[in-house]
């Protein structure tokens, strides 16, 4: 008789979810985390391994990259000179966006390589599941807008076709910056054996 291991997706993101103050946003984030494909919690941050630090490589790399991006966001928003530029609801939505930004990096069903249009796929996935969330249409749009532009200047696919939008608003730029910093080889965060940042 074989035992089946049930993946507790919410528990794996509990630290990050708890950074969210607004209960509606927190509950909505929990619902979307439950809807993430199982592979998200197993795959490396990129299929080639070229564009992320060592902690984001190997099994669970994408999960660790995401946790790093969220932690960077929290540290930056805790700086009064940075944090005061954003409303509290924007901070919560940006943290939710960072938790979800790479949620469909390999699409559904899973493809062999990273999908270049994964920001659009994830933004649409949130919109398609809006009826399960406690967010207003404006908040759903906000999430989509900051997720769709999280790739920053990298908007052209492997064939040179312009696929993604560049960030324009300060909120879009903030989400991109956190994702970008979490992908830098020179910024190394210490992870323990449970994929938690040990700081």
C-alpha positions as CSV (number, residue, x, y, z in Angstrom):
1,X,0.0,0.0,0.0
2,X,1.6,3.3,-1.1
3,X,1.3,6.5,0.9
4,X,0.4,9.7,-0.9
5,X,2.1,12.9,0.3
6,X,-0.3,15.8,0.2
7,X,1.4,19.1,-0.6
8,X,0.4,21.8,1.9
9,X,1.0,24.8,-0.4
10,X,-0.4,27.4,2.1
11,X,2.0,26.1,4.9
12,X,4.9,26.5,2.6
13,X,4.0,30.2,2.1
14,X,2.7,30.9,5.6
15,X,5.6,33.3,6.5
16,X,5.0,35.3,3.3
17,X,1.2,35.3,3.6
18,X,1.5,36.6,7.2
19,X,3.2,39.7,6.0
20,X,-0.1,40.7,4.5
21,X,-2.1,42.9,7.0
22,X,-5.5,43.2,5.2
23,X,-7.6,40.1,5.9
24,X,-9.4,40.2,2.6
25,X,-6.1,40.3,0.7
26,X,-4.7,37.6,3.0
27,X,-7.6,35.2,2.4
28,X,-7.5,35.9,-1.3
29,X,-3.8,35.2,-1.4
30,X,-4.4,31.9,0.4
31,X,-7.0,30.9,-2.3
32,X,-4.6,31.7,-5.1
33,X,-1.7,29.8,-3.5
34,X,-3.9,26.8,-3.3
35,X,-4.5,27.1,-7.0
36,X,-0.8,27.1,-7.9
37,X,0.3,24.0,-9.8
38,X,2.2,21.4,-7.8
39,X,5.3,21.8,-9.9
40,X,5.8,25.4,-8.7
41,X,7.0,24.0,-5.4
42,X,9.5,21.6,-7.0
43,X,11.1,23.2,-10.0
44,X,14.2,25.5,-10.1
45,X,13.7,29.2,-10.7
46,X,14.7,28.9,-14.3
47,X,15.1,26.0,-16.7
48,X,18.7,27.0,-17.7
49,X,19.9,28.1,-14.2
50,X,21.8,31.0,-15.8
51,X,19.8,33.9,-14.3
52,X,19.5,33.2,-10.6
53,X,21.7,32.7,-7.5
54,X,22.6,29.2,-6.3
55,X,19.7,29.1,-3.7
56,X,17.2,29.4,-6.6
57,X,18.6,26.4,-8.4
58,X,17.6,22.8,-8.0
59,X,14.5,21.3,-6.4
60,X,12.4,24.1,-4.8
61,X,14.4,26.8,-6.4
62,X,11.4,28.7,-7.7
63,X,9.8,28.6,-4.2
64,X,13.0,30.0,-2.7
65,X,13.3,32.7,-5.4
66,X,9.7,33.8,-4.6
67,X,10.4,33.9,-0.9
68,X,13.5,36.0,-1.5
69,X,11.5,38.5,-3.6
70,X,8.9,38.8,-0.9
71,X,11.5,39.3,1.8
72,X,13.3,42.0,-0.2
73,X,9.9,43.7,-0.6
74,X,9.2,43.6,3.1
75,X,12.6,44.9,4.0
76,X,12.3,47.8,1.5
77,X,8.8,48.7,2.6
78,X,9.9,48.7,6.3
79,X,12.2,51.7,5.3
80,X,10.0,54.7,6.1
81,X,11.4,56.6,3.1
82,X,10.3,53.9,0.8
83,X,7.2,52.6,2.5
84,X,5.5,56.0,2.8
85,X,5.3,56.1,-1.0
86,X,2.6,53.4,-1.0
87,X,-0.8,53.0,0.6
88,X,-1.2,50.1,3.0
89,X,-3.5,48.2,0.6
90,X,-0.9,48.7,-2.2
91,X,1.8,47.1,0.0
92,X,-0.4,44.1,0.7
93,X,-1.3,43.7,-2.9
94,X,2.3,44.0,-4.0
95,X,3.3,41.3,-1.5
96,X,0.5,39.1,-2.8
97,X,1.7,39.8,-6.4
98,X,5.2,38.8,-5.6
99,X,4.0,35.5,-4.0
100,X,2.2,34.8,-7.2
101,X,4.3,36.5,-9.9
102,X,6.0,33.3,-11.2
103,X,3.1,31.0,-10.4
104,X,2.6,29.7,-13.9
105,X,6.3,30.0,-15.0
106,X,6.0,26.7,-16.9
107,X,2.3,27.1,-17.7
108,X,-0.6,24.7,-17.1
109,X,-0.2,21.9,-18.0
110,X,3.6,22.1,-17.3
111,X,5.8,22.7,-20.3
112,X,9.5,21.7,-20.5
113,X,10.9,25.2,-20.5
114,X,10.0,28.5,-18.9
115,X,7.2,30.3,-20.7
116,X,8.2,33.8,-21.7
117,X,4.7,35.1,-21.4
118,X,4.3,33.6,-17.8
119,X,3.5,37.1,-16.4
120,X,0.5,37.4,-18.6
121,X,-0.6,33.8,-17.9
122,X,-0.5,34.5,-14.2
123,X,-2.3,37.8,-14.4
124,X,-5.1,36.1,-16.5
125,X,-5.2,33.2,-14.0
126,X,-6.0,35.6,-11.2
127,X,-8.7,37.3,-13.3
128,X,-10.2,33.9,-14.2
129,X,-10.4,33.0,-10.5
130,X,-11.6,36.4,-9.3
131,X,-14.9,34.9,-8.2
132,X,-13.0,32.9,-5.5
133,X,-11.3,36.1,-4.1
134,X,-12.5,38.8,-1.8
135,X,-11.0,41.6,-4.0
136,X,-12.6,44.4,-5.9
137,X,-12.3,44.6,-9.7
138,X,-9.8,47.5,-9.2
139,X,-7.6,45.3,-6.9
140,X,-7.7,42.4,-9.4
141,X,-6.6,44.8,-12.1
142,X,-3.8,46.2,-9.8
143,X,-2.5,42.6,-9.2
144,X,-2.6,41.9,-12.9
145,X,-0.8,45.1,-13.8
146,X,2.1,44.6,-11.4
147,X,2.5,40.9,-12.3
148,X,2.3,41.5,-16.1
149,X,5.2,44.0,-15.9
150,X,7.5,42.2,-13.4
151,X,10.1,41.3,-16.1
152,X,11.0,45.0,-16.4
153,X,13.1,45.7,-19.4
154,X,13.1,42.1,-20.6
155,X,10.0,42.3,-22.8
156,X,11.0,40.4,-26.0
157,X,10.8,36.7,-26.4
158,X,13.5,34.4,-27.7
159,X,12.6,35.4,-31.3
160,X,12.8,39.1,-30.6
161,X,9.1,39.6,-30.5
162,X,7.7,42.2,-28.0
163,X,5.5,40.2,-25.8
164,X,5.5,41.9,-22.4
165,X,4.9,45.5,-21.2
166,X,7.5,47.5,-19.4
167,X,6.7,48.8,-15.9
168,X,5.3,52.4,-15.9
169,X,3.9,53.1,-12.4
170,X,5.9,53.2,-9.2
171,X,4.0,50.0,-8.0
172,X,5.0,48.1,-11.2
173,X,8.6,49.3,-10.8
174,X,8.7,48.2,-7.2
175,X,7.5,44.6,-7.9
176,X,10.0,44.4,-10.8
177,X,12.8,45.7,-8.6
178,X,12.1,43.1,-5.9
179,X,12.0,40.3,-8.5
180,X,15.2,41.6,-10.1
181,X,17.1,41.8,-6.8
182,X,16.0,38.3,-6.0
183,X,17.6,37.1,-9.2
184,X,21.0,38.7,-8.6
185,X,23.9,36.3,-8.0
186,X,25.5,38.9,-5.6
187,X,22.6,38.9,-3.2
188,X,22.6,35.6,-1.3
189,X,19.9,34.9,1.3
190,X,20.5,32.0,3.7
191,X,17.8,29.3,3.5
192,X,17.4,26.5,5.9
193,X,16.4,22.9,5.2
194,X,12.7,23.8,5.3
195,X,13.1,26.5,2.6
196,X,12.8,29.3,5.1
197,X,15.0,32.4,5.1
198,X,17.1,31.9,8.3
199,X,17.5,35.6,9.3
